[in-house]
Amino acid sequence: MGDFMRGSIEGLIKKLKEEVYPLLRDRVSEEEFEKVAKDLAIVILNYDELKRKILQKFGLHVIRETQKKKIAEISDGDKRLEVIGKILGVNEINTERGKYYAGVLADETGSIPFRAYLEKFPYKTEDNVRIINAYAKAGPTGVVLHITQNTIIERYDKEVHVVEAGKKTIRELKDGMFGIELEALVLKVNKRSESGDKGPMLKGLLCDGTGKIAFSSWSELDIKEGDVVRIVGARVRSYRGIPTLILDPYTVIEKAEQEIICPKAETLYDIVSRGGGLDVSVQGLVVDVKQGSGIIKRCEVCGRPLMEGGICPEHGRVKGVYDLRARLVIDDGTGALLAIVKREPLERFLGKKLDDLLEMAKNDIEFGNGYKYLKERLLGMYVIVHGDVVPGKAGLVFFVNSIEENTLDQMSEKIAMILEELS
Ligand SMILES: [Zn+2]
């Protein structure tokens, strides 16, 4: 019995030194810690209780009123969080300002990146943990769980079930998925500028046969445009409504050999069901040219379109600068979206500059702001539009970077049907 006791106390002390001492390293020497731990372990044999007692003794007070949350419920600004999860991966990150640990925690509801500002992080991939007194703060790629000196991390003795996404195509990706395995072509990759601005180290765009998705990485990766890569262990976070594939420090990225061809055009249905998309192309029909298209005046301070009488909603009466835009509804047979075409792409499409249109307006009183002219040029035209579909004030909006007539004689049945409905 005595031997058993000693054995279990030694086991407890060993575990305490591994898991609890790193939290107290700044406050107490290892010898002092061990002495206190031994004294307490004789009377308290329950590990969690013992741990709390020791933390308390050295000034890390156990937070009584924690907010217990599942990972999917965590939002920006949450404090005193208590979360149970499985560590999907964790890496030590060294910066000029010191080191921290970056990883991802998951439960059955989703995953969340975490950062631990600790001397030592005694847990590893696949460990189940209970995190007490962490806080959540939104960063550029979503909400991050912050673990500080005042956070308590305990091993959780039950298995946390997580549902990893596994092998997916880009079309199948949804916000919150993690453990994603994907093969894709790197369409674009941009490195963060040297000037040291914040944000991910790398940003870019991937495609596979089913679609495109933006990606970002906080660490350097050896990939370039045109590479075909196999990615294992990535996750999806929506940022400003756009799903982004996040490559974490522990995500495995290998070069692959097979050929991947990106889809030329997608359907609006696909894009809308994904919640939007960057750098997408759609073939469709201009079914409406909305009022507000044509020459407009904008506030020179904030860029907002001026109301009647040259009034900016924020800056009052201003001189204003001329601009040109078209607000179209584009229907591709699978869905319809409001599309906003800004000055440059519209000038390219029209083969006329804003100045030319201003000249036309000067010479012809009927021309007005050019609304009728744009309507005649665009309404009923089968076009290829390229740009970004992102959430606007009233749902998704297609911000068009280029618009051209679809001169290829491919009036599919789909389009013929729309025409029929319109007539
Ligand atoms: Zn203004």
Boltz pocket constraint, residues with backbone or C-beta under 6 A from the ligand:
constraints:
  - pocket:
      binder: B
      contacts: [[A, 299], [A, 300], [A, 301], [A, 302], [A, 303], [A, 304], [A, 312], [A, 313], [A, 314], [A, 315], [A, 316]]
      max_distance: 6.0
